[in-house]
Amino acid sequence: MMTHTTTAATAADTPATAPITLHRRQFLAGAAGLTVAIALPADRAEAATPGTAVNAFLTIGSDDSITLAIGASDMGQGSFAGLAQILCEDLMLDPARVKLVQGAPTLAVPAPVGTAIVTAGSSVIRNNFWKVRDAGANAREQLVAAAMARLGDASRSNFSVANGLIRHTPSGTVLSYGQVAAAAALLPTPSGSALVPDGQLQCIGKALQRPDIPFKVDGSAVYGLDVRVPGMVYAVIRHCPSFGGTLAATPATPSGALAVVPVKVAPGTGRGTELAGAINAVAVVGPTTWDAWQAAKRLSPKWTLPASTAALNSAQLLADAQALMASA
C-alpha cells in the first residue's frame, strides 16, 4: 500500500472507531462543508438494506477542497487516480483537484464477495465505479440545490455546472462548490441524480497524468513497509504444515523474540478442514523484522495433525493420482 496526498494540505482519515453503518448515499452534515457517505455498488441496489456498511467518504470543504477517503488500497495499479477520474466525471471538475487519501481500517469492508477485502488488480475500480459516480452526481445536485436556495430561484434549468462552479444563467452569478457546501449539508438527501451520458464523458476513459508517479520516482511516497510508530513491533507467522492441523501447545518464546502468540482461524474464513476458532499458526513477535524472522526460524512448534493427513507422503500421493488417471 502506498499513501501520498496530492496537495500540500493533509486530510485527516475517518476516525478508526467501531464500523460505521449508514443508509445508502446518506449525506452527513459537517461544519466544514458537505460529506457524502458512499456505500453500495449500484448493481446490488435491489439487495440494499438499512444500515449498509460505508467504505468511502467524499468531502467538499468550504475552502473548495475535494477529498475522497476510501478503504481500498492503491498498490501501484493506479486505483486512486482512476477513482478521481470517475468521481470528477459527474461532480464536473478537474480530477487534479481531488485529494485521495487512504481511509481508516473501518472503511475496508468486505465487498462484493464473501469475507474478502480485495484491492488487487482492477477490483477497486470495478467494485467502486458506479457508487462513486452516483456519489459525484448526488453531491453535484445537492450543491446546486443549495445554490438555488441561496439565489431564490427554484428552476433547475436556470443553473449549469462546469469545472466545480455553479452558474446562474439569468443573473450571471457564479458560485463555487465551497461557497455552498455548508448549506448543502443541511438540505434533504438527493438520490438517483442524472449521470453524464456516455457520449459526453470528459474524464472517464481519458489518459490523464497520474498524480502518484512523481512521488514514486523521487522516493517520497510512503509505503506500508515505511511506516514507523512509537513502540512498534513486528510479527512473523509460522503456519501448521498441513490443513486441518492444530497447535499442540504454545512453544516457549525463543531468544530475540518478545512473545509467541497463538493464531486462530477467524470466523467466516475457515475452508474444508480449517475450522473457525482452531489454532493453526503462531505469531512470533520481535522488536525488528530481522529479530522476528530469526526467532521464527528457531521455533519448533508441535502440531496435532489429522490421521488422514499424518499418513500422507509423496509416494502415496503419486499412487493416488495414478489411480485417478487410470479410472478416468
N, C-alpha and C positions, 0 to 999 in steps of 0.2 A: 504494500500500500504506500502511495506517495501523497503527501499533502503540501500544498503551497497556494496561498491566496494570490489572486491576480492583480490586487491593488495594494497600496501601502497600508490601508487600514486593516484591522483584524476583526473578523466577525466571530462572536462567541458561539460555540456549538450549543445545541439544545442541551439543557441540564440533564445529567445522567441520573435520572430518578427512576421510579417504577415505570414500566411500559405505559406509553400514552395511548389511550383509545378514544377516538373521536368519530363522529359521524363523517361519512364520506364528503370530501370537499368542504368540511366545516371551516368557517373563517373565524380567526381569533382576533379579538380586539387588543391592541397594544399601544402604549403611549408613543412609541417610536414610529408608528405607521401601521401598515396592513400586513398581517401574517396569514398565510394560507397553509392549512394542513392538507397534505396530499396523501391519499390512502390507496385506492384500489385500482388495478388495471381495468380499463374500460370493458375488456372482453369478459370480465367477471362481474359486471354491474348487476346483472339479474340475481346473482347469488349474494349480493351485499346485505349485511345485517347491521343493526345499530351497534356501535362500538367497534367498528372496523379499525384495525391497528394502523397507526400512521407511520410512514417511513421516510417522509421528507417534509421540509418546510420551505416555503417561498416567502421572503420578507422584503417588502418595499418600504424603505425608510423615508421619513420626512426630508432627509437630506438628498433624496433621489438615488440612494444606494439600492442595489438589487442583489439579494443574496439567496442562494439556493443551498440548503444544508440537506444532505441525503445520506442514508445509511449504507448505500452500496460503496464499493471501493473502486478506485481507478488504479490498475496495476500496470499502466503503460499502454493500454489499448485505446485510450482517448475517450473514455466514458464521460468524464466531466465536461470536456469540450463539446461532445455530442449532445449532452443534456442541455447545455447552454443554447445551442442552436435550436433544439426542439422547443425549449421554453420561449425563446425570443420570437419564434415564428408567430405565435398567437398573442404574445404580450406586445408585439410590434415595437421592438427596439433592437439596438445593436448588441450582438452576443458579447462583444468586448466589454460591455458594461456590467456583465453578470459576474459576481464573485461566487464561485462554487467552493464549498468547504465540506470537509469530512464531518458527517453528523456524529452525534454521540452513539454509543453502543445500543441504546434503547431504540434507535431508528432502524437498526439492522434486523428487521422482522423477516421470518421465512416467507418467501413468495417466489413463484406461484405454486411450487410443488413440494408437498411433504414438509419436512423439517429443515430442509437445506436452505442455507443463506448463500446464494450463488452470486458471485461478482465476476466470474471468469468470462473470457471471450466477449461475445456481443450480448450477453444476458442482461446487463444493466440497461442497455438501450431497449432491448425487446420487452423487458418487464416494466419499463417506466415510460415508454413512448407516449401512449395515449393519456395516461393520467397526468403527465407533465404538460402535455398540450392542453388538456382540459383546465388544468390549474392556471396556465397562462391566459387562456381565453376568459375564464371566470374572473380572474384578477383584473384583466383589462376592462371588462364590463362593470365590475364593482367600482373601479376608479372613474369610469365615465359617468356612472350614476351619481357619484359624489360631485363631479363637475357640473352635472345637470342641476343638482340641488343647489349648488353654490351660485350658479348663474340664473336660477329661476326659470329654466327652460326644460319642459318635460318631453320635448320632441327629440328622440334619439337620432333622427335623421339630420338634425342640425349640428351634429358633432362628428368629427373624424379623428382618427388616431394614427400617428406616424412617428417613429423614432422616439417613443416614450413621451410624446407631447399630445395633449388633447386640445383640439382646435374647435372653437365655437364659430361656425361659419357666419351667422348673421352679424355678430359684433366684432369678429376678428380676434377675440380674446383667446390667448393660448395659455394653458396651464400644464405644468409638468406633473408627472405621477407623484412626486414628492409633495407637491403643494396640496394634493387632495387625499394623500394616503391615510392620514389620521382620521379624516371624516369618513372615508370609505370603510374603515374598520367598524364603524358604528351602524352601517346600513344593513338591510336584510341580505342574506346569503343568496347569490345567484346560482343557477345551475343550468346545464345544457347550453351554454353560450356558444355562438357560432364559431367554428374553426375556419381558418383561412383555406379557401378552396385549393385543391391540388394544383390547378393551373396558375395560381397566383403566389406560390411559395417563394419566399425571398431568402430564407435561411436554410431550411431543410434541403439536403442534397447538394449543397454548395461546398466547395473545397476551401474552407476558411482556415486561417492560421490557428494552430493550437497554442493556447497561452502557456501550457506547461513545458513546451520544448526548450525555451531558453534556460529554465531552471534546471532541467536535466543535463543540459550541455555544460553549464558553468558550475555544476555541483552544489547549488544552493537548495535543491529540492530535499525535503526531509522525508525519508522513508521510515517505515515501522522499525527497521533494524537500527536506525539512527537515534531513536528516542531514548532519552535518559531522564529518570526521575529520582528524587532522593530515596534512598533505601531500596532501590530496585534490585531484584534477584532474577535468576534465570533457571529454567527447568528443562530437563531432557527426559523424554518418555521412554521407558522400557516396556514393550508390549509382550503379552504372552505369545509364545511362538506358534500356538495352534488355536484355531477357532474353537470356542466353547470352553477353553481352559480358564481357570481362575487362580488367583494368588493364594498359595497355601498359608503363608504367614508374611507379615511385613518385615523385610530384612532390616538389619541394623544399618545405621547411617554410616557410609564409608568415609574415609578421610578426605578432606577437601570439600565435602558437601555440608549443607546446612540442615537438610531434612530429606526424608524419603516419605512420600505421600501416596497412599493407595488411590487408584483412579477407577471410578465406577463407569459402567455403560450408562449413558444418560437416557432418561425416558424418551421413547419415540425414535431412538437411533439404533436399537437392537435389530440385528438381522440374523435369521437362522438360529444357530446355537448361541449367538451372542444375546443374552437376556439382560433386560434393563435391570440395573442395580447390581449386577455381577461385577466383581473387581477383577479386571483383566489386564491391568497395567499398573505401573508405579511411576511417579514423577520424582526425579532426583533433582533437588533444588540446590543451587550453588551461587556464590557471590559474583561469578563471571561465567560467560559461556564456556570457556575452557575448563574451569573447575567442574561445572556440571557435567560436561561431556566425559571428562576423565573419571569422575566419580561413578558415572553410569556404567562405564566400561568395567570398573572394578566390582560392580554389584553382581551378586549371584542369587537372584530371586528364585524361590522354589514355587513350582506351579503344579496344580492338580489338573490333569488332563482327562477328558472323557475316554472311556475304554476303547471306543472305536478309533479315536484319534491316536491314542498311545500305540495301537497295534499297526499303524501305517508306517510304511517305509517305501523307498524308491522302487524296489523290486515289485512290491505288491501293487503300487500304483500303475506300473508299466503293464503288469499282468492283467489288471482290471481294464485298462484302456484297450489292450489287445483283444480281450474277450468281448468288449463292447463293439469293436470294429468287426469282429468275426460274426457277430449276431446282427449286424446292421443290414 
